[in-house]
Amino acid sequence: MSNSKLTRRGLLKTGAVAGAGLAMPTLFTSNVWAGSGGYTNAPTGGKVILGFNVPQSGPYADEGGDELRAYQLAVEHLNGEGDGGMLNTFSSKSLDGTGILGNKVEFVTGDTQTKSDAARASAKSMIEKDGAVMITGGSSSGVAIAVQGLCQEAGVIFMAGLTHSNDTTGKDKKANGFRHFFNAYMSAAALAPVLKDLYGADRKAYHLTADYTWGWTQEASIKQATEAMGWETVNAVKTPLATTDFSSYVAPVLNSGADVLVLNHYGGNMVNSLTAAVQFGLRDKMVNGKKFEIVVPLYSRLMAKGAGENVKGILGSTNWHWSLQDEGSKAFVKSFGTKYGFPPSQAAHTVYCQTLLYADACQRAGSHNPCAVGEALEGFTFDGLGNGATEYRAADHQCFKDVLVVRGKENPENEFDLLEVVQITPRAQVEYAPDNPMFAGGELGKCNPGA
């Protein structure tokens, strides 16, 4: 851990409290939740406490580690330390390095373990025991949906971290929850035309899918987009999130007649399933007169690093990449690289942005009241945070921006130069109506201030 001058309340592993691995009561009935400002955990004593809830163990721990680094960097910048990073490029000029509304930013952390019950327990502890006025983080959509629901009940804002399931801003959307990260529908909309151009319209796909909300909606999105352009889905098999050896799932692909394997896996799951696919010789096969191809719909640099040589040439999508040359991206990469010695991942970028966006909304609203913050975020348009012109849509609290199609680089120049941007897909190509069937069900509902 860095010995920076960062003001904080220590890295409390609030997820490690007794019973953190068990399902927790979710209703907040005591009036202690209402702060003096008429809402949950109104800041007092010149400080505001944020809760950073990330996977510090489990299959997505690498992503969680990078998220925590970015959160610490964001807090430094908000408190006027360091070079200011993307505060200098953000189109909104409400933040000036004096904390949030004059309050020094402090934080506590929890370990989600990539488990919904543990994540809810750690978030509940951060709100109840540590006084967190906002919860953010996570690298799993199952976790994000669970914690988003808890924050709605508690009356605090949830700024989602890495969550890619359509359901987060679809059937499970909440008024107190906001997502900067893109979603499965957007990945499919960006990828499908590229897949058609490179691999043709006559393909047979076999899907291996993480068996939880993200995997389900990722599979459904890719199937819909590829079948619309002529691909046939041969089979789709669900794999438990805790799987580490994917041999038994990959072996049947060999005789399935499929000529494309779609790995709807993330983090360590993707590294292990791709490794198994390569070991079974899929990348060297010819099927149906075509070269066999593997697609990873959701990519990250950390996954590419873990998979090594196996990612070369493999297509996928990503929310952001450190090689982008806009001023916001360059400022963030410089700050992060100076502090940690390597470039940030998309997970780091996402949560850094979410922290700044929350702080900025408080500044513009003149309050930490979640209803005022929510109103400031709804319909907010901004630029300078590394994704170009972006909108936080009021109807569902989903950010809309350009999406990157990337590919494992054949000849990387260094250990971080693992992905190359194939295409920057414009926002118009990946946008959809709020009532799109893939996002049907559920209501945004009303903001809950917790008082």
ZAMARGU-4260 file (C-alpha; in steps of 0.2 Angstrom, whole numbers, plus 5000, padded with zeros to 4 digits):
<rodrens>
0) 5000/5000/5000 | 5006/5017/4995 | 5013/5028/5009 | 5005/5044/5002 | 4998/5058/5012
5) 4981/5052/5008 | 4968/5057/5022 | 4958/5041/5026 | 4950/5031/5040 | 4961/5016/5036
10) 4958/5002/5025 | 4945/4994/5035 | 4940/4977/5029 | 4922/4979/5033 | 4917/4964/5024
15) 4926/4953/5037 | 4914/4957/5051 | 4905/4942/5058 | 4893/4935/5047 | 4899/4944/5031
20) 4897/4928/5021 | 4879/4926/5026 | 4864/4934/5019 | 4860/4950/5029 | 4844/4958/5034
25) 4841/4972/5021 | 4828/4983/5029 | 4834/4999/5038 | 4821/5003/5051 | 4831/5013/5065
30) 4830/5031/5064 | 4849/5032/5067 | 4850/5031/5048 | 4844/5048/5046 | 4858/5061/5048
35) 4856/5079/5054 | 4853/5084/5036 | 4837/5074/5034 | 4846/5060/5025 | 4857/5045/5028
40) 4874/5049/5035 | 4874/5068/5032 | 4893/5073/5034 | 4898/5080/5050 | 4915/5086/5057
45) 4922/5093/5041 | 4923/5076/5033 | 4913/5065/5021 | 4915/5046/5021 | 4914/5036/5005
50) 4913/5017/5005 | 4923/5008/4992 | 4917/4990/4990 | 4928/4980/4979 | 4933/4961/4976
55) 4949/4960/4986 | 4947/4941/4985 | 4939/4929/4972 | 4939/4927/4953 | 4938/4946/4950
60) 4951/4951/4963 | 4964/4958/4950 | 4950/4970/4944 | 4946/4975/4962 | 4964/4979/4966
65) 4965/4991/4952 | 4949/4999/4957 | 4955/5002/4975 | 4971/5010/4967 | 4960/5022/4957
70) 4948/5026/4971 | 4963/5031/4982 | 4969/5042/4967 | 4952/5050/4965 | 4952/5054/4984
75) 4969/5062/4983 | 4964/5073/4968 | 4947/5078/4976 | 4957/5083/4992 | 4969/5094/4982
80) 4984/5082/4982 | 4994/5076/4967 | 4992/5083/4950 | 4973/5084/4949 | 4971/5071/4935
85) 4955/5072/4926 | 4949/5086/4937 | 4959/5097/4925 | 4950/5090/4909 | 4933/5087/4916
90) 4920/5098/4907 | 4912/5102/4923 | 4922/5114/4933 | 4913/5112/4950 | 4928/5103/4958
95) 4942/5113/4965 | 4953/5101/4975 | 4945/5107/4992 | 4936/5090/4995 | 4917/5089/4992
100) 4907/5104/4998 | 4921/5109/5009 | 4922/5092/5017 | 4938/5082/5017 | 4936/5066/5008
105) 4939/5050/5018 | 4935/5032/5014 | 4933/5015/5021 | 4934/4998/5011 | 4925/4981/5010
110) 4929/4965/5002 | 4914/4959/4991 | 4923/4942/4988 | 4913/4943/4971 | 4898/4936/4982
115) 4882/4945/4983 | 4879/4941/5001 | 4897/4947/5007 | 4895/4962/4996 | 4879/4967/5004
120) 4886/4964/5022 | 4901/4975/5019 | 4891/4989/5011 | 4879/4988/5026 | 4893/4989/5038
125) 4901/5004/5029 | 4884/5013/5030 | 4879/5008/5047 | 4895/5008/5057 | 4907/5019/5047
130) 4894/5033/5041 | 4897/5031/5022 | 4886/5043/5012 | 4890/5034/4996 | 4894/5017/4991
135) 4903/5012/4975 | 4913/4998/4968 | 4912/4980/4963 | 4917/4970/4947 | 4902/4958/4946
140) 4885/4962/4940 | 4877/4950/4953 | 4886/4960/4967 | 4881/4977/4959 | 4863/4973/4958
145) 4863/4966/4976 | 4872/4982/4983 | 4862/4994/4972 | 4846/4987/4980 | 4853/4988/4998
150) 4858/5006/4994 | 4841/5010/4988 | 4834/5003/5005 | 4847/5012/5015 | 4845/5029/5007
155) 4862/5032/5000 | 4869/5034/4982 | 4877/5019/4973 | 4889/5023/4960 | 4891/5006/4951
160) 4909/5000/4947 | 4912/4986/4934 | 4895/4979/4930 | 4890/4974/4912 | 4874/4965/4914
165) 4859/4973/4905 | 4849/4971/4921 | 4859/4983/4931 | 4850/4998/4922 | 4836/4986/4916
170) 4824/4976/4926 | 4835/4979/4942 | 4838/4998/4940 | 4835/5009/4955 | 4833/5027/4958
175) 4848/5028/4970 | 4859/5018/4958 | 4870/5025/4943 | 4881/5016/4930 | 4895/5024/4920
180) 4901/5007/4913 | 4893/5001/4897 | 4883/4985/4896 | 4881/4969/4886 | 4869/4976/4873
185) 4882/4989/4869 | 4896/4976/4867 | 4885/4966/4855 | 4880/4981/4845 | 4898/4987/4843
190) 4905/4969/4840 | 4893/4962/4828 | 4897/4972/4813 | 4916/4969/4815 | 4913/4951/4817
195) 4903/4950/4801 | 4916/4960/4792 | 4931/4949/4798 | 4923/4932/4800 | 4908/4932/4788
200) 4889/4930/4790 | 4889/4911/4789 | 4896/4905/4806 | 4891/4893/4819 | 4894/4899/4837
205) 4896/4889/4853 | 4894/4899/4869 | 4901/4896/4886 | 4893/4908/4899 | 4896/4913/4917
210) 4880/4907/4926 | 4874/4923/4933 | 4865/4939/4928 | 4880/4946/4918 | 4883/4930/4908
215) 4865/4928/4904 | 4862/4945/4897 | 4879/4945/4888 | 4875/4928/4880 | 4857/4934/4875
220) 4864/4951/4868 | 4878/4942/4857 | 4866/4929/4851 | 4853/4942/4846 | 4866/4953/4837
225) 4875/4938/4828 | 4859/4929/4824 | 4852/4944/4816 | 4867/4945/4804 | 4866/4927/4799
230) 4876/4917/4813 | 4868/4901/4820 | 4870/4897/4838 | 4875/4878/4840 | 4874/4877/4859
235) 4875/4888/4874 | 4882/4881/4890 | 4882/4889/4908 | 4897/4888/4919 | 4898/4891/4937
240) 4907/4907/4943 | 4918/4897/4954 | 4924/4886/4940 | 4943/4885/4938 | 4946/4870/4926
245) 4935/4872/4910 | 4942/4857/4901 | 4925/4848/4903 | 4916/4862/4895 | 4928/4865/4881
250) 4930/4847/4875 | 4912/4846/4868 | 4915/4861/4857 | 4927/4850/4847 | 4914/4839/4839
255) 4899/4852/4840 | 4901/4858/4822 | 4904/4876/4829 | 4917/4886/4821 | 4917/4900/4833
260) 4918/4899/4852 | 4911/4914/4862 | 4918/4915/4880 | 4905/4925/4890 | 4917/4925/4904
265) 4927/4938/4914 | 4942/4940/4925 | 4950/4924/4930 | 4936/4914/4922 | 4940/4921/4905
270) 4959/4918/4908 | 4956/4899/4912 | 4943/4896/4899 | 4953/4903/4885 | 4968/4894/4891
275) 4958/4878/4890 | 4952/4882/4873 | 4970/4885/4867 | 4976/4869/4875 | 4963/4859/4866
280) 4969/4866/4850 | 4954/4876/4845 | 4964/4891/4838 | 4973/4879/4826 | 4957/4870/4819
285) 4948/4872/4803 | 4930/4869/4804 | 4917/4870/4790 | 4930/4876/4779 | 4934/4891/4790
290) 4947/4895/4803 | 4941/4892/4820 | 4939/4909/4830 | 4937/4913/4848 | 4928/4929/4854
295) 4928/4937/4871 | 4914/4950/4871 | 4920/4959/4887 | 4939/4962/4888 | 4951/4971/4900
300) 4970/4973/4900 | 4971/4964/4916 | 4963/4949/4908 | 4974/4950/4893 | 4989/4950/4905
305) 4983/4935/4913 | 4980/4925/4897 | 4997/4930/4890 | 5000/4924/4872 | 4983/4916/4871
310) 4974/4933/4868 | 4983/4937/4852 | 4971/4941/4838 | 4955/4938/4848 | 4942/4951/4847
315) 4931/4959/4861 | 4925/4975/4867 | 4930/4987/4881 | 4924/5003/4890 | 4940/5012/4889
320) 4959/5009/4886 | 4974/5017/4892 | 4981/5020/4875 | 4968/5033/4870 | 4975/5050/4866
325) 4961/5062/4872 | 4966/5074/4885 | 4956/5066/4899 | 4963/5049/4896 | 4981/5055/4895
330) 4979/5065/4911 | 4972/5049/4920 | 4986/5038/4913 | 4999/5050/4918 | 4992/5052/4936
335) 4990/5033/4939 | 5006/5028/4931 | 5016/5040/4941 | 5008/5034/4957 | 5008/5015/4954
340) 5021/5012/4940 | 5009/5005/4927 | 4994/5010/4917 | 4977/5009/4923 | 4964/4996/4918
345) 4946/5000/4912 | 4940/4995/4930 | 4951/5008/4937 | 4946/5021/4925 | 4927/5017/4928
350) 4928/5019/4947 | 4939/5035/4946 | 4926/5043/4935 | 4911/5037/4946 | 4920/5045/4961
355) 4922/5062/4952 | 4905/5061/4945 | 4897/5059/4962 | 4908/5073/4970 | 4904/5085/4955
360) 4885/5081/4957 | 4886/5085/4976 | 4895/5101/4971 | 4882/5106/4958 | 4867/5101/4969
365) 4875/5110/4985 | 4871/5094/4995 | 4875/5076/4999 | 4856/5072/5000 | 4854/5057/4988
370) 4839/5065/4980 | 4848/5081/4976 | 4863/5071/4969 | 4852/5060/4959 | 4843/5075/4951
375) 4860/5083/4947 | 4866/5067/4938 | 4850/5063/4929 | 4852/5069/4911 | 4869/5076/4915
380) 4880/5078/4899 | 4899/5080/4901 | 4916/5077/4892 | 4934/5076/4897 | 4933/5060/4907
385) 4941/5049/4893 | 4925/5043/4884 | 4921/5058/4874 | 4904/5066/4875 | 4894/5056/4888
390) 4876/5057/4895 | 4869/5050/4911 | 4852/5046/4904 | 4838/5051/4916 | 4826/5037/4911
395) 4837/5022/4918 | 4853/5030/4925 | 4864/5022/4911 | 4879/5032/4904 | 4879/5033/4885
400) 4896/5035/4876 | 4907/5028/4862 | 4912/5009/4864 | 4929/5002/4859 | 4931/4986/4849
405) 4948/4979/4853 | 4959/4964/4849 | 4974/4955/4857 | 4989/4963/4850 | 5000/4952/4839
410) 5016/4961/4842 | 5016/4970/4859 | 5029/4983/4862 | 5029/4980/4881 | 5021/4971/4895
415) 5006/4983/4895 | 5004/4985/4876 | 4992/4970/4875 | 4976/4976/4866 | 4974/4987/4851
420) 4959/4997/4847 | 4951/4991/4831 | 4936/5003/4831 | 4929/5017/4841 | 4910/5013/4839
425) 4900/5029/4840 | 4887/5031/4853 | 4873/5032/4841 | 4877/5014/4835 | 4875/5007/4853
430) 4861/5017/4860 | 4844/5010/4863 | 4827/5015/4869 | 4823/5014/4888 | 4809/5001/4884
435) 4820/4990/4873 | 4814/4972/4877 | 4831/4967/4884 | 4829/4980/4898 | 4811/4977/4901
440) 4804/4975/4918 | 4806/4984/4934 | 4804/5002/4938 | 4817/5015/4942 | 4806/5021/4957
445) 4808/5036/4968 | 4824/5042/4976 | 4826/5037/4994 | 4835/5049/5006 | 4834/5037/5020
450) 4826/5049/5032
</rodrens>
